[in-house]
Amino acid sequence: MLNLTRNFSRLCLLATLLAASAFGAELKMGVAAVKITPPLGAPMAGYYHGRAADGVHDDLFAKAIVFDDGKTRVALVACDIVSLSNSVVTQARKHIADSTGIPASHVMISATHAHTGPEYVGRSTLSRFQGEMLRIAQAYADELPLKIAESVQKASVAMKDVTLYAAMGEEASLPFNRRYHMKNGTVGWNPGRGNPNIVRPAGPIDPAVPIVVATETSGKPLAAYVNYAMHLDTVGGTKFSADYAATLANLLAAAKSPDLLTMFTYGCAGNVNHIDVSWREQRSGNEEAARIGTVLAASVLRAWKGLTPVTDPQIGVHSEIVQLPLPAFSEADLQWANKIAATFDTKEAAPFIDLVKAFRIIDLAKRNGKPLDAEVQVITVGDSLAWVGLPGEIFTEFGMAIRQSSPFRFTAIAGLANGSVGYVPNRKAYIEGAYEVVSARCAPGSGESLVDSATRQLVQLHRLSQSR
């Protein structure tokens, strides 16, 4: 009996060692960061008025993580920029495929939504430049896809055996739904700190902080992927900055390893930002970004203790194009919009909400009724870890719904991935109105269609992972 017990123990140990050895040998990963900070004088994005950069508070990067399970390679890229045009994503994917062999469909490229990043030609109807600013904006648009591809190329030649871990952190003190029910019966958008007419928030926040950590065979952490659903619009001003994501990366490197690459991705935060309407003394700026980054880093380090190994290294990839219908508008609406847009960036500029509505109508008219093509992408590792990419500023309710229905234990949803269709409100918000709805280029029901696609793909990939 004793011999049987010893033999059984030896077999269990052997199986464990073989599994660990196979895991370490099969899953490889490479990381890289390429600076994408434009020259001074470049136009800055994020607001309905033009401004040129006159300094750099902290540099902007395209950060890449490449995974290889021996059969399939995928790349995750996050750029410190307000959003990426479909053209930039398409070009970058082509360069990546040409230089690394990673198929375009296996690359997820997202924007962190930093409002203190650059504007460039082709991203938005708001992109109206002249003279030297036009030259800089055009040059940046030409080089950005190459810079993104360079980050993936560098990561793909720096592959190492890794062990992957995941955890779900939580940080509920930082985000606030920026839509509020008001005493007059309307729903207000960012109604102001200390506003006595606020009744209650019109929607939730998502406190989840999904994190994925990769360690080398020595145990040294190589990369940390952090996803969080809150706008990066904290700093303001005319100096380039990655906002609170920069502080997050710096503090995690200080706490874990100076070589640690932290990739931050913007979650489903179309209706969520950092503004606490009950805190009259709260201010924006670099100090506030540092505070937020510090609190978020602390939540990541708390969750770090609960990291769970991802024991199956096999990678799954799938994506779908979901066609989103457009909101209706009339010829009279278009004539009005053209008049309002003509006042943009002048001393006689129309009210903010009118500019928002006008540019939406102009963008819709250019499509001649053609629906928006929205790519919903899912990348998985084993049967416990999934990334979902959605192309827009997605309302937080949708991210929570996807995570709730996902069969993967750890699911991170990256907004503004693989291009952008703009704001994607839920049906309730379309009835209520306010800024996000006035700005939305897609019709009611669009977000629900994205959730359906993501959920269907997650279920399909999970079934495949369990059948292997």
C-alpha positions in Angstrom: 0.0 0.0 0.0 2.9 2.3 0.9 4.5 1.7 -2.5 1.3 2.4 -4.3 0.9 5.7 -2.5 4.5 6.6 -3.3 4.1 5.7 -6.9 0.9 7.7 -7.1 2.6 10.7 -5.5 5.5 10.4 -8.0 3.0 10.2 -10.9 1.2 13.3 -9.7 4.4 15.2 -9.3 5.6 14.1 -12.7 2.3 15.2 -14.3 2.6 18.6 -12.5 6.2 19.1 -13.7 5.4 18.0 -17.2 2.4 20.4 -17.3 4.5 23.2 -15.9 7.3 22.5 -18.4 4.9 22.3 -21.3 3.3 25.6 -20.2 6.7 27.4 -19.9 7.9 26.1 -23.2 4.7 26.7 -25.2 3.7 30.3 -24.2 6.1 32.9 -25.2 5.7 36.7 -25.0 7.6 39.8 -26.1 7.0 43.4 -25.1 8.1 46.8 -26.4 7.3 50.5 -26.2 7.9 53.0 -29.0 7.7 56.8 -28.3 4.9 58.5 -30.3 5.2 62.0 -28.8 4.8 64.5 -31.7 6.9 67.7 -32.1 5.9 70.8 -30.3 3.5 72.9 -32.3 1.4 69.8 -33.1 -2.4 70.2 -32.7 -3.8 68.6 -29.6 -7.0 66.5 -29.5 -9.8 66.1 -27.0 -11.9 69.2 -27.1 -14.1 71.2 -29.5 -11.5 73.9 -29.9 -8.0 74.0 -31.4 -4.8 74.2 -29.4 -1.1 73.6 -30.1 1.2 71.7 -27.9 3.9 73.9 -26.2 5.5 71.3 -24.0 5.8 67.7 -22.9 4.8 66.7 -19.3 5.4 63.0 -20.0 6.0 61.1 -23.3 3.4 59.2 -25.2 4.0 55.6 -26.3 2.7 52.8 -28.4 3.1 49.7 -26.2 2.9 46.2 -27.6 2.6 42.7 -26.1 3.0 39.7 -28.5 1.9 36.2 -27.4 2.9 33.0 -29.2 1.6 29.5 -28.1 3.6 27.7 -30.8 0.7 27.7 -33.2 -0.9 31.1 -33.0 0.5 34.6 -32.5 -1.4 37.6 -31.4 -0.5 41.2 -30.6 -2.1 43.7 -28.2 -1.2 47.4 -28.7 -2.2 50.4 -26.6 -1.4 54.0 -27.8 -1.4 57.1 -25.6 -3.8 58.9 -27.9 -7.4 60.1 -27.8 -8.6 57.7 -30.5 -7.4 55.9 -33.6 -8.9 56.3 -37.0 -9.9 53.2 -39.0 -7.3 54.2 -41.6 -4.4 54.2 -39.1 -5.5 50.9 -37.7 -5.7 49.3 -41.2 -2.3 50.7 -42.2 -0.7 49.6 -38.9 -2.1 46.1 -39.2 -0.8 45.8 -42.8 2.7 46.9 -41.7 2.6 44.5 -38.8 1.5 41.6 -41.0 4.3 42.4 -43.5 7.0 42.8 -40.9 6.2 40.1 -38.4 3.8 37.6 -40.2 1.2 38.2 -37.5 -2.2 38.2 -39.4 -4.0 41.6 -39.3 -7.0 39.9 -37.7 -4.8 38.8 -34.8 -3.9 42.4 -33.8 -5.9 44.4 -31.3 -4.9 48.1 -31.4 -6.5 50.4 -28.9 -6.3 54.0 -27.7 -6.1 55.0 -24.1 -8.2 58.1 -24.8 -5.7 60.5 -23.3 -7.1 64.0 -24.0 -3.6 65.5 -23.9 -2.4 63.6 -26.9 -2.2 64.8 -30.5 -4.7 65.4 -33.2 -3.9 64.3 -36.7 -5.2 64.5 -40.2 -8.0 62.1 -40.9 -9.1 61.3 -37.4 -12.1 63.7 -37.1 -14.2 66.3 -38.8 -12.8 68.7 -36.2 -9.3 68.2 -37.8 -9.1 71.6 -39.5 -5.5 72.7 -39.8 -3.5 75.3 -41.7 0.1 76.1 -42.3 2.8 74.5 -40.1 0.1 72.9 -37.9 -1.3 71.1 -41.0 2.2 69.9 -42.0 2.9 68.5 -38.6 -0.6 66.9 -38.4 -0.2 65.2 -41.8 3.3 64.0 -41.0 2.1 62.5 -37.8 -0.8 60.7 -39.5 1.8 59.3 -42.0 4.2 58.0 -39.4 1.8 56.8 -36.7 1.0 53.5 -38.3 4.7 52.8 -38.8 5.4 53.6 -35.1 2.6 51.2 -34.0 4.0 48.5 -36.3 7.5 49.2 -34.9 6.3 48.4 -31.4 4.9 45.1 -32.5 8.0 44.3 -34.5 10.3 45.0 -31.6 8.1 42.9 -29.3 8.0 40.0 -31.7 11.9 39.7 -31.7 12.1 39.8 -28.0 10.1 36.7 -27.2 10.7 34.9 -23.8 9.1 31.9 -22.1 6.6 33.3 -19.6 4.0 32.3 -17.1 0.8 34.2 -17.3 -1.4 35.2 -14.3 -4.7 37.1 -14.0 -6.7 38.7 -11.3 -9.7 41.0 -10.9 -9.1 44.0 -8.8 -11.5 46.7 -7.7 -11.4 50.4 -7.3 -14.7 52.2 -6.7 -13.5 55.5 -5.3 -12.2 57.1 -8.5 -14.9 56.9 -11.2 -18.2 58.7 -11.4 -21.0 58.4 -13.8 -21.1 61.9 -15.5 -24.8 61.8 -16.3 -27.2 63.0 -13.6 -30.9 63.2 -13.0 -31.7 66.8 -12.3 -34.5 68.5 -10.3 -36.1 69.8 -13.4 -36.6 66.3 -14.8 -33.8 66.3 -17.3 -30.6 64.4 -17.4 -27.5 66.6 -17.2 -24.0 65.9 -18.4 -21.2 67.0 -16.1 -23.5 69.4 -14.3 -20.7 70.8 -12.0 -19.3 70.2 -8.6 -21.7 71.3 -5.8 -24.6 71.8 -8.2 -27.7 71.9 -5.8 -30.0 70.7 -8.7 -28.4 67.3 -8.9 -30.7 64.5 -7.7 -28.7 61.3 -8.4 -26.5 59.6 -11.0 -28.3 58.4 -14.1 -26.1 55.3 -14.4 -23.6 53.1 -12.7 -19.8 52.9 -12.6 -17.8 49.7 -13.1 -15.2 49.4 -10.3 -13.5 46.3 -11.9 -9.8 46.4 -12.5 -8.8 43.4 -14.6 -5.1 42.8 -14.6 -2.9 40.3 -16.4 0.7 39.8 -15.4 3.5 37.9 -17.2 6.6 36.7 -15.5 9.8 35.3 -16.9 11.0 31.8 -15.8 13.1 33.5 -13.1 9.9 34.9 -11.6 10.7 38.5 -12.7 7.6 40.4 -13.9 7.8 41.3 -17.5 4.5 43.0 -18.2 1.3 44.1 -16.5 -1.9 44.7 -18.5 -4.4 46.9 -16.6 -7.9 47.7 -17.8 -10.1 50.4 -16.2 -13.4 52.1 -17.1 -12.8 55.8 -16.6 -12.0 58.7 -18.9 -8.5 59.9 -19.3 -9.4 63.6 -19.3 -7.7 64.8 -16.1 -4.8 67.0 -17.1 -5.9 69.5 -19.7 -3.7 72.3 -20.9 -1.2 72.3 -23.8 1.5 69.9 -22.7 1.5 66.3 -24.0 0.7 63.7 -21.3 -0.5 60.2 -21.0 -2.6 61.3 -18.0 -3.0 59.0 -15.0 -1.8 56.0 -17.0 1.7 57.5 -16.8 1.7 57.6 -13.0 0.2 54.1 -13.0 3.1 52.7 -15.1 5.8 54.5 -13.1 4.6 53.3 -9.8 4.1 49.7 -10.8 7.7 49.7 -12.2 9.0 51.2 -9.0 7.2 48.6 -6.9 7.9 45.5 -9.1 10.7 45.9 -11.6 12.3 48.9 -13.4 11.9 46.9 -16.6 8.2 46.2 -16.2 6.1 47.3 -19.1 2.6 48.4 -18.0 -0.1 48.5 -20.7 -3.1 50.5 -19.8 -6.3 50.1 -21.8 -9.4 52.3 -21.6 -12.5 50.3 -20.6 -16.1 51.0 -21.3 -16.2 54.5 -19.9 -18.3 56.5 -22.4 -20.3 57.9 -19.6 -17.8 57.8 -16.7 -15.1 60.2 -15.6 -13.2 61.3 -12.5 -15.3 64.3 -11.5 -16.8 64.0 -8.0 -19.7 66.5 -7.9 -19.8 66.3 -4.1 -16.1 67.4 -3.8 -16.0 71.1 -4.4 -12.3 71.4 -3.9 -11.4 68.8 -6.5 -9.4 70.2 -9.4 -8.0 68.8 -12.6 -4.4 69.0 -13.7 -1.2 67.0 -13.3 -1.6 66.7 -9.6 -5.0 65.1 -9.9 -3.7 62.7 -12.6 -1.0 61.7 -10.2 -3.5 61.2 -7.4 -5.7 59.0 -9.6 -2.7 57.0 -10.9 -1.5 56.4 -7.4 -4.8 55.1 -6.1 -5.3 52.9 -9.2 -1.7 51.5 -8.8 -2.5 50.7 -5.2 -5.6 48.7 -6.3 -3.5 46.8 -8.8 -0.9 46.0 -6.2 -3.6 44.8 -3.8 -5.0 42.5 -6.6 -1.5 41.3 -7.4 -1.5 39.1 -4.3 -4.4 37.2 -5.7 -3.0 36.5 -9.1 -4.1 33.1 -10.5 -2.0 31.1 -13.0 -3.4 30.8 -16.5 -2.5 27.1 -16.9 -3.7 26.6 -20.5 -1.5 28.6 -22.9 -3.6 27.9 -26.1 -4.6 31.1 -27.9 -8.0 31.7 -29.5 -8.9 34.6 -31.9 -12.1 35.6 -33.5 -13.7 38.9 -34.8 -17.0 40.0 -36.4 -18.0 43.2 -38.2 -21.3 44.5 -36.8 -23.1 47.0 -39.0 -24.5 49.8 -36.9 -27.4 51.9 -38.3 -27.2 55.7 -38.4 -29.4 58.2 -36.6 -31.9 60.0 -38.9 -31.5 63.7 -39.9 -33.1 66.0 -42.5 -31.8 68.2 -45.2 -32.8 71.2 -43.1 -30.7 69.7 -40.3 -27.7 69.5 -42.6 -28.0 73.1 -43.7 -28.2 74.2 -40.1 -25.2 72.1 -39.2 -23.0 73.6 -41.9 -23.8 77.1 -40.7 -23.0 76.2 -37.1 -19.8 74.3 -38.0 -18.5 77.4 -39.9 -18.3 79.2 -36.5 -15.9 76.5 -35.1 -12.7 77.9 -33.6 -13.8 81.5 -34.1 -14.7 84.3 -31.7 -18.3 83.8 -32.7 -18.3 80.1 -32.1 -21.7 78.5 -31.5 -22.6 77.0 -28.1 -20.8 73.8 -27.3 -23.7 71.4 -27.6 -24.7 73.0 -31.0 -21.2 72.3 -32.3 -21.4 68.7 -31.1 -24.7 68.2 -32.9 -23.5 70.0 -36.1 -20.4 67.9 -36.5 -22.4 64.7 -35.9 -24.8 65.6 -38.7 -22.0 66.5 -41.1 -20.3 63.2 -40.4 -23.5 61.3 -40.9 -24.2 63.1 -44.2 -20.8 62.0 -45.6 -21.8 58.4 -45.2 -24.8 58.7 -47.5 -26.8 56.3 -45.4 -24.0 53.6 -45.2 -24.0 51.9 -41.8 -21.0 52.0 -39.5 -18.8 48.9 -39.6 -17.9 48.1 -36.0 -15.3 45.4 -35.4 -15.9 43.3 -32.3 -12.7 41.3 -31.6 -12.0 38.6 -29.0 -8.6 37.2 -28.1 -8.4 34.4 -25.5 -5.8 32.3 -23.6 -7.0 29.0 -22.4 -10.5 28.8 -20.9 -10.0 31.5 -18.2 -8.7 34.7 -19.9 -10.2 36.9 -22.6 -9.8 40.3 -24.1 -12.6 42.0 -26.0 -12.0 44.9 -28.3 -14.9 47.3 -29.0 -14.5 50.3 -31.4 -15.9 53.3 -29.6 -16.6 55.1 -26.3 -18.9 52.4 -25.0 -21.3 53.1 -22.1 -20.1 51.3 -18.9 -23.4 49.3 -18.7 -22.3 47.4 -21.8 -18.9 46.5 -20.4 -20.5 45.2 -17.2 -23.0 43.1 -19.3 -20.3 41.5 -21.4 -18.2 40.6 -18.3 -21.3 39.2 -16.6 -22.2 37.0 -19.5 -18.6 35.9 -20.3 -17.7 32.3 -19.6 -14.1 33.3 -19.1 -13.2 33.9 -15.4 -11.1 37.0 -16.3 -12.5 39.2 -19.1 -11.0 42.7 -20.0 -12.9 44.9 -22.4 -10.9 47.5 -24.3 -12.8 50.4 -25.7 -11.6 52.5 -28.6 -10.1 49.3 -30.1 -9.5 48.9 -33.8 -10.9 52.3 -34.7 -13.8 54.3 -33.4 -17.5 54.7 -34.1 -17.8 57.4 -31.5 -20.1 57.3 -28.5 -22.2 54.2 -28.0 -25.0 54.9 -25.5 -27.6 52.4 -24.2 -31.3 52.6 -25.2 -32.2 54.3 -21.9 -29.7 57.1 -22.5 -31.1 57.8 -26.0 -34.4 58.6 -24.4 -32.8 60.9 -21.8 -30.6 62.8 -24.2 -27.5 64.9 -23.2 -24.0 65.2 -24.6 -23.1 61.6 -25.5 -26.5 61.0 -27.2 -26.2 64.3 -29.2 -22.7 63.2 -30.3 -23.5 59.6 -31.1 -23.1 58.6 -34.8 -24.9 55.3 -34.3 -28.6 54.7 -33.7 -30.3 53.2 -30.6 -29.7 49.5 -30.2 -26.2 49.6 -31.6 -24.5 49.0 -28.2 -26.8 46.1 -27.5 -25.7 44.6 -30.9 -22.1 44.9 -29.9 -22.8 43.1 -26.6 -24.6 40.3 -28.5 -21.6 39.8 -30.8 -19.0 39.9 -28.0 -21.0 37.4 -25.9 -21.6 35.0 -28.8 -17.9 35.0 -29.7 -16.8 34.5 -26.1 -19.1 31.5 -25.7 -17.9 30.0 -29.0 -14.2 30.4 -28.1 -14.8 29.0 -24.6 -16.4 25.9 -26.0 -13.4 25.4 -28.4 -11.0 25.9 -25.5 -12.7 23.1 -23.5 -12.9 20.8 -26.5 -9.2 20.8 -27.1 
